[in-house]
Amino acid sequence: MRILITGATGFVGNHLRRYFLAHTDWDIIGTSYPDMPPAPFDPQRETLRFLDLRDVEATYALLGQSPPEYIIHLAAQSHIPTSYQDPWSTLENNIRGQLNLLEGCVALKIAPRMLVIGSGEEYGRAAATDLPLTENHPLRPENPYSVSKVTQDVMGYQYFISYHLPVIRMRPFNHVGPGQSARFVLPAFAKQVAGIEAGKQTPVMYVGNLEPARDFTDVRDVVRAYHLALTRGVPGEVYNIASGTPRTIRSLVEQLTALATVPIRVEVDPERYRPADVPIIYGSAEKLRRDTGWEPEIPFAQTVQDVLDEWRQLTTGG
């Protein structure tokens, strides 16, 4: 079997490649954006291609040279503040890249089982009575990133209906873990704690809005969900990946400062607020459990500890 993983050297992509190397005998073709740093890979089972999926000819050539039986399309601009700064770049990157993949499959007359990765951000604001959110909840995107993800989601469904491509759509809520960029909330806080402990930063943690509550799942549980959905999910269907537990951003700060080896003062920086912030969102993964048997396994306390330990090593060079 051969699987194509786009965005294979990103945060989730690196975890996903390691998962498939450990749990399958499949060969892996991974794509990476041309300016991404190289990542370690297994030359016996992995091929890494640097290309921009917005390039039609390069994407078609990739699909034609080594037609995959499976595709997991991870490649995307996923940072919400960046999507506000340059909306069109996020929309173009996330929509065009997926369109080229789907059109390439149609043109080459191949029909790999394909995961299209959306986001829990697609749901936007919800009343307390609507929580936890199921896949039937209306989509109300509130930022350019979530607009792009809604488009990817419904595009995947359209190609399932129009061309009978076995597309399965995923809506993961926030996922965190080792290897995530400090542009995202938990590693951003952990990096500050590690810097303070190492004496490289004054003992003040700067934060934005601490009141929103989000549904966090460990990335290692998320990639296992992707494998199960890819092999057991129903084409044309959409699945949430969620813990079902809302955690405030304040609780992340409290967990990290409790683990710190020195006292830390927390200071709110208004510059870190977003133009729009959904107050609370968490989802139900009951449909995914029913169809695939997936359950999250990694306790959130372990996730926080692992992220902090990683940033301690990165900060001290240990």
C-alpha positions, 0 to 999 in steps of 0.5 A, a space after each residue: 500500500 502507498 499513502 500520500 501525506 501532504 504537509 508531511 514535515 509539519 507538526 501533525 505530519 511528522 507525528 503521522 509519518 512516525 505513526 504509519 512507520 510504526 503501525 503499518 507496512 505502507 510506503 509513504 510519499 510525503 510532500 513539504 512546502 519548498 521553504 520548509 526545513 528538511 526532516 529526518 525520514 526513513 529512506 527504505 519506506 519514505 519518499 519526500 517531495 518538496 513542492 507547492 500544491 498550488 502548482 497544478 503541473 507539479 501536483 498532477 505529476 506527483 499523483 501520476 508518478 506514484 498513484 497512492 491508494 490513500 491520501 491524507 491532506 494535511 498541508 494548510 496555513 493553520 495559524 488564525 492570527 496569520 489568516 487575519 494579517 493576510 486573508 487571501 494567502 490563507 484562502 488561496 493556499 488552503 483551497 487551491 492546494 486541495 482543489 489541485 489534488 482532487 482535480 488531479 485524481 479526476 484527471 488521472 482517473 484514480 480514486 484513493 481513499 482521502 482524508 480532507 482535514 477541516 477544523 472545529 473552527 468551522 462551527 464558530 459560536 454556539 449556544 451553551 444548549 448546543 454543546 458539545 457540537 456534533 457534525 450536524 451543527 451549522 457552520 458559522 466561520 468567524 475568521 479567514 482560516 475557518 472560512 478556508 476550512 469550510 470551503 475545503 470541507 464542502 469541496 471534499 463532499 462535492 467531489 464525493 458526490 460529483 466524481 465518486 471519490 472516496 473522500 472522508 472529511 475530518 473536523 479536528 478540534 484543537 490538537 496539541 503536543 510535542 513539536 508544535 510551533 510556539 505560534 500556538 497557545 500551549 507551546 507559546 506559554 511553555 516556551 515562556 516558562 522554560 525561558 523564565 526557568 533558564 533565566 533568559 526571560 524576566 519572571 513574567 508570562 505575557 498572555 492574551 485573552 484567558 477566558 475562551 474555553 477550547 477542546 484540546 486533544 493530544 496530537 498523538 491521539 489525533 493521528 491515530 484517529 486519522 488512521 482509523 477514519 481512513 481505513 474504517 470511516 464511511 466515504 462522504 461522511 464527516 467526523 469530529 475529533 474531540 475530547 469532549 472536555 472544554 478547557 479555558 486558556 486560563 487553566 493552561 496557564 495555571 497548569 504550566 505555572 504549577 509545574 514551573 520550578 520558579 515563581 511566575 507572574 502572569 500579565 495580560 497583554 492586550 496586543 495578544 487579543 484576536 479581533 474575534 474569539 469564540 467564548 467556548 467550543 467543544 465537540 462530540 466525537 461519538 460518531 467517530 467512536 461509533 464508526 471506527 472505535 477511536 478513543 483518546 488515550 493520552 491524559 491532558 496532564 501528560 500532554 502539558 508535561 511533555 510540551 513543557 519538557 520539550 521546551 525546557 530541552 530546546 531552551 537549555 540545549 539539553 
